């Protein structure tokens, strides 16, 4: 059974940092693109970062490029999102997700970014709140 479990969310002041973790069960990183989405009430879920299968490259949305870093620990089957220089507009529920067969490189990402409907498995999310 596939399960993704996020942790590490919380409240932080603007300019601060947080590291999110996602423990992944039932899939291997060699077969899946794994990534992070975020969502605020009333808006669509937004894909912000991803690692392609077998760690063969990364994707970042422009809104987080240079501030966030995605990584994975194959031995622990855990995905991470290091978030630095946080802004109030980063406040959202953050989800980790896994996609099989849709994304292998930046060539597979359309100009609008990662598409949530192409991700097969989702965690329940963790809240990140950034105060000014």
C-alpha positions in Angstrom: 0.0 0.0 0.0 1.3 3.4 -1.0 1.5 6.0 1.7 3.0 9.5 1.9 3.3 11.2 5.3 4.4 14.8 5.6 5.9 16.5 8.7 7.8 19.6 9.6 5.2 22.3 9.0 4.7 25.1 11.5 4.7 28.8 12.0 7.7 31.0 11.3 8.4 34.7 10.8 9.2 36.1 7.4 12.8 35.5 6.4 12.9 32.3 8.4 13.4 28.7 7.4 11.6 25.4 7.7 12.3 21.9 6.4 9.5 19.6 5.4 9.8 15.9 5.3 7.7 13.3 3.5 8.1 9.6 4.5 7.2 7.5 1.5 6.0 3.9 1.8 5.2 1.4 -1.0 7.0 3.0 -3.9 10.6 3.6 -4.9 12.1 6.9 -6.1 13.7 5.1 -9.1 10.2 4.7 -10.6 8.4 7.9 -9.6 8.7 11.6 -9.9 8.1 12.9 -6.4 7.3 16.5 -5.6 5.7 19.2 -3.4 2.5 21.1 -4.0 0.9 23.8 -1.9 -2.6 25.1 -1.6 -4.4 28.0 -0.1 -8.1 28.2 0.4 -10.0 29.1 -2.7 -7.1 28.5 -5.0 -5.9 25.5 -7.1 -3.1 23.3 -5.8 0.2 24.6 -7.1 3.2 22.4 -7.9 6.4 24.1 -6.6 9.2 21.5 -6.8 9.8 18.0 -8.0 12.6 15.4 -8.5 12.4 13.3 -11.6 12.7 9.5 -11.4 16.0 8.1 -10.0 16.9 11.7 -9.0 17.6 12.6 -12.6 17.1 16.4 -12.3 14.8 18.8 -10.5 12.0 21.2 -11.2 11.2 24.4 -9.4 8.4 26.9 -9.9 9.6 30.4 -10.4 7.9 31.5 -7.1 10.3 29.4 -5.1 13.4 29.1 -7.3 16.5 30.1 -5.4 14.8 29.9 -2.0 13.5 26.3 -1.7 15.5 23.1 -2.3 14.1 19.6 -2.9 16.1 16.5 -2.0 15.5 12.9 -1.3 17.2 10.3 0.8 17.0 6.9 -0.9 18.1 4.9 2.1 15.3 6.4 4.2 12.8 6.7 1.3 12.2 10.2 2.4 11.6 13.4 0.4 12.6 16.8 1.8 11.8 20.4 1.1 14.2 23.0 2.6 12.4 26.3 2.6 14.5 29.5 3.2 13.8 33.2 3.1 10.1 32.4 3.7 7.5 35.0 2.8 4.0 35.5 4.0 2.7 34.5 0.6 4.3 31.0 1.2 1.6 30.4 3.7 -0.3 27.3 2.6 -0.9 23.6 3.2 2.0 21.7 1.7 1.5 18.3 0.1 4.0 15.7 -1.1 3.0 13.6 -4.1 4.3 10.9 -6.4 3.7 10.5 -10.2 4.4 7.4 -12.3 5.0 7.9 -16.0 4.2 11.6 -16.5 7.4 13.4 -15.7 11.0 12.5 -16.6 12.6 15.8 -17.3 11.8 19.5 -17.7 10.6 18.7 -21.3 7.6 17.0 -19.8 6.5 20.1 -17.8 4.2 22.5 -19.6 4.5 26.3 -19.2 1.8 26.3 -16.6 3.9 23.9 -14.4 3.3 20.6 -12.7 -0.2 19.2 -13.2 -1.7 17.8 -10.0 -4.0 15.4 -11.9 -0.9 13.6 -13.2 0.2 12.7 -9.6 -1.1 9.3 -8.4 -0.4 9.4 -4.7 -0.8 12.2 -2.1 0.0 12.9 1.5 -2.5 14.6 3.7 -0.6 17.8 3.9 1.1 19.9 6.5 0.4 23.6 7.3 3.0 26.2 6.9 2.3 29.7 8.2 4.6 32.7 7.6 3.9 35.8 9.5 5.2 39.3 8.6 
